[in-house]
Amino acid sequence: MRTSLNIPKSLLDEAMQLTRVKTKTALIILALEELVRRNKIAELKKYKGKIDLDADLDVLRERK
């Protein structure tokens, strides 16, 4: 999908240099994927200490 964006050139240049991404499209895709990933992790952190996982990892991994 084509979209026009007004993004400061200095910000794009710095992000491309830091990530070593070669194209603006790849940079935007990477940034959006990272944003989604971070938000999913933040949502999961809300459950920390609220779920009781009574599981035996050795059994789950089929160890004897």
N, C-alpha and C positions, 0 to 999 in steps of 0.2 A: 504494500500500500504506500502510495506516495503522500508525503506530508511536508508542508513548509514550516520550518521552525526558525525562530530568531534566537540563536544561542550565541553568547559572546565568544568571539574567535579565541581569545586568550584562554578561556575555560576549556574549549574543545582541544586547543593545542596542548595545554597542560595535561588533560586527561589522556590524550593519545600518547603523550610522552611517558606518563606514569604507567600506563597499562601496556604499552608497546603494541597497541592495536593500530592497524594500518589504515582503516577506512572509518569515515564518520558513521556510516551505517552500522558497522560492526561495533563501534564504540557505544552507540545509542542502544543497540540490542543488549550488549553486555551490561550497561548501566540499568536497564529495565529488568533484566534477569536478576541482577544483584538486589535491586529494590524489592522485587517480589520475594526472593529468598529470605532477605532480612525480615520482612514483614511476617512471613510464615514462621520463622524462628521465634519472633516476638510473641506471636499468638500461642505457640507451643509452650513458651516459658510461663504463660499464665497458669498452666496446669501443674507446674513444679510443686511437689509436695501434696498435691490434691488427689493423685491417683495412686492406689495401692497395688503395686505389681508384685504379687507373691509368686514369683517364677523362679525355678531352679535352672540357671543357665547351663549347667552341665547336662541336664536332661534335654533342654532345648537344642543343645549342640550335639546331642547324641554321644556324650562322653560316658565312659564307664569308670 
